[in-house]
Amino acid sequence: MELWFTEKQTESYGITAKVKETYVREQTDFQDLAMIETLEWGTMLTLDDMVMTTVKDEFVYHEMVAHPALFTHPNPRHVLVVGGGDGGVIREVMKHPKVEKAVLVDIDGKVIEYSKKYLPTIAGELDNPRVEVIVGDGYMHIHEHKNAYDVIMVDSTEPVGPAVELFSKGFYQGIYDALKEDGIFVAQTDNPWFKADLIETVNRDVKEIFPIVRVYCANIPTYPSGLWTFTMGSKKYDPLQVDATAIPELDTKYYSPRLHHAAFVLPKFVENLVK
């Protein structure tokens, strides 16, 4: 008998992957968590039947959350990651020697626990001495820490369950207050094919708070539609003004100095969403 995992991206469309083995299937205090071994994508983490990451394509998402913001800010010493319990964004943050401390706050400790066990190539930097891992509410952490961070990254699930408040205007205002006077934040903001309304709403809300707002894209094959957007809000620095020739080559597979500006060139229909 064949076992397949299917994520319904709409009521009439989805993606499916053949499953070789199920390592974990557990209802945590917050969500349904599974670690499965797929034939095409290797080990896959799913939450509430949505693909969060796979060992084959994870580098795209994690690199594109971390590096555009960290190379836009000239001195990102203190970094906060909200969500991201799989550790992939933290792994990329740790490639930046200017970062003195990175704090990760994820509400579900089981994601961290199982990622360390089943996704060691992704979660390996969670034990780095420059990293502090907190199992807790990222929304509350933001509102309890004012003027504390140079860069804040929101690595959340889609806006369902515990992640709903991470897409609210109140959360973005809290982020603004938690950033230092020249701080930057970035969040994943889903795909323009099925979540155009969400992208428009987030863009409008962030523009009412931050003076500089930019949207960029990446191709992530296991995410709905494959085309993914990220929204950056900045108090001072514009990612489009970064001197790409000054960006060093890192040990990356997707992000590069040449891609930095290119990622902000949007397909016209996406550009129209965020005008």
N, C-alpha and C positions, 0 to 999 in steps of 0.2 A: 504493500500500500504506500502510495506517495503522500507526503505531507507538504503542503504549501502554505506560506504566509502571504496574506493579502492585506494591503492597506487601501481602504476606500478613500480616494481623494475627493470624490463627489459621490452622490448616490448612484451614479451610472458609470463611474470611471475609477480605476485604481491601478496599482502595480502589484505584482506577485513574484515571489521568489521560492524556489524549491528548497525545502529544509532538510538538512542532513541529520541534525541532532538538536534537541532542546536541552540547554544547560540549566536554565532557571525559568520558571513561570510563577510569579508571586504577586499577590495583591498587597502592596505596601500600604502604609497609612495614607498615602496620597494618590496612588495611581497603580495601574496594572503594568508590571514590569516583566519583560522577557529578554533573555539572552539566548539567541539561537545561532546555530552554525548553518549558513546557507552555502549552496554550491557555487553560486556566482559571485557573491559579495563577501564571503568569509563570515566572521563573527559579526552579528548584528544586534544592536540594542534597540528594543522597541518600548515605548511607553504609551499605554492606552491604545495599543494597536497602530501606533504611528512610528515610522522609522526615525530614530534619533541619530544613529551613526552606524557605519560599517567600516571594517578595517580596510576595505579596498578603496573607498572614496572619501574617507573622513578628512583627509588632509585639505581638501578644497575649502570646506566650511570653516574648519578651525584656523587655517591660515588667513582666510579672508575676514574673519571676525577680529583677529589680533593685529595683523601687520599694518593695514592702512592707517589705523589710528595711532599706533605706536611710532610710525615713521612720520606722521603729521605733527605730533607733539615733540618739541625739541628736547625735553627732559622729563620723560615719563617715569618718575621714581616710584610713585605709589599707584598701584593698579587694583581695581576691584572687578571681579567676575561674578555676576549674579546668575545662578544656575550653573550649567556646565559641569555637573558632577562627574561626567566621564573623563574629565581632565584634559581634553584635547586643546582647548583654548589656553589653559595654563601651560601646557607643554610649549606652545608657540610663544607665549609671553616670556618664558624663561630663556628664549633665544636672544633676548635683548639685555645686554649687560647693564644698561642704565637703570633697569628696574631693580630697585632695592628690596621691595616687598610687594607681593601679590596676595590679595585676600580672595578666597573663593567662598561664596555663601550659597549653598544648595539646600533646599527644604527637605530633600529626601536622602537620608543617609544610605539607604539601600543602593541607590544609583552609584554612589561613591564606592561602597563596599564591593559590589559585583563588577564594577568597571576595573578596579584594581586586580580582581581575580581573573576576569575573562578578557579584558582589553588592556594588557600590560603595555603594549606599544603606544597606546593613547594616554593611559593614566599614569605613566611612569614618573612624571614630574610632580605629582601631588605630594610626594614626600621630600621634595626639595626644601632645604632649610630657608629659602627665601619665600616660601609659600605658607600661608596660614589657611587651613581648611576649617570652615564653620558650618555645622549642620544647623540651619536655621532659616528664618524668613527673610529673603532678600529685600522685600518691600519695607519691612521694619528696619532692617540694617541701614538702608539708604536714608530713611527719615531720622535715624538716630546718629548719623555721622555727617556733620556739616563741614564744608571746606576741608575735606579729608583726602581726596583723591585727585590725581592728575588725569587718569583715564578710567572710565567705567565701561565695562562690556556686559551686555545683557545677552546671555546665551540661554534663551528660554525655549520651552516647547511652544507649540501653537497655542493661541489664546483659548485654552480650555482648562478646566480643573484649576489647580493651584496657580497656573500661569496667567489667568485672566487679568489680574490686577497689574501684571507687568506690561500691559499694553494700554494703561490708562494715563490720562493727562496728568493726574495727580502724581503718578510714578515718575513721569518725565520731569515734573517740577521738583520732585524730591532729588532726582539725579542732578539737576542743575545746582541745587543747594549743596549737595554732597561733593561737588567738584570744586577744585580751587579756581582762582580767578581766571586762569587760562586753560581750564580743563576741557576734555573732549569725551563724548560718549558715543558708543555704537551699539546698535541692536539689530538682530535678525528680524526682518519684517516680511517674511513669507514670500509667496510667488504672485506675479501679476496676472496669471491666467485665471486662477480661481479665487484670489483674495484681493482683487483690485480695490474694493471698498476699504479694506483694512489698511492698505498702503496709503490711500488717499487720506484717511482719517489720521493715521500716525504722522504723516508728513505735515498735515495742517496743524496738529497739536504741537509737534516739535518746533515748527516755525514760529509759533506764538511764544515760545520760551527761549530758544537759542537764536543768536544773530546769524549764524552760519549753519546751513543744513544742506547736506549732500546725500544723494542716494547712489549706490553702486550695485553691481550685479556679479554673480558667479554662476557657473554651471555645475549643478550637483545632481547626478543622475538618479539617486535613490530618493530625492525629495520631490514632492508634487510638482509636476510639469518639467522638472529639471532646471528651470530658471529661477534663481533665488535672489531676493533683494536684501540689502542692508542699508540702514539709515544712520548717518553720522550727524550728531549735533555738536557744535564747537563754540566756545565762548570767544576765541581769538584767532585760531589758526585754521586756514583753509587748505584742505587736502589737495586742491587743484593748484595751489601755489608752491607745493613742495618741489624742491630741486631733485628730480629723480636721479640725476647723475651722482648725487651725494648719498643715495641709499645703498648700503652695502648688500652684496649678495649673501643671502642666508642659506642654510640647509633646508630649502623648501622644495615642494613639487609643483605648486600652482602659482603662488604669489612671486613676483619678481619686481625689480625696479622699473622695468619696462611696462609691466602690467598695472602699476600703481595708478597712473592717470587713465589708462585705457579702461579700467573697470568702471570709471565714472561716466563713460560714454554709453548712454542708455539707448535701447531700441526706442523708436519714436513713440510707440504706444505706451511704453513705460514713462518716457519723458513727459507725455501729456498728463499722466496721472499725478505727477509731482510738480507741475508748474506753479 
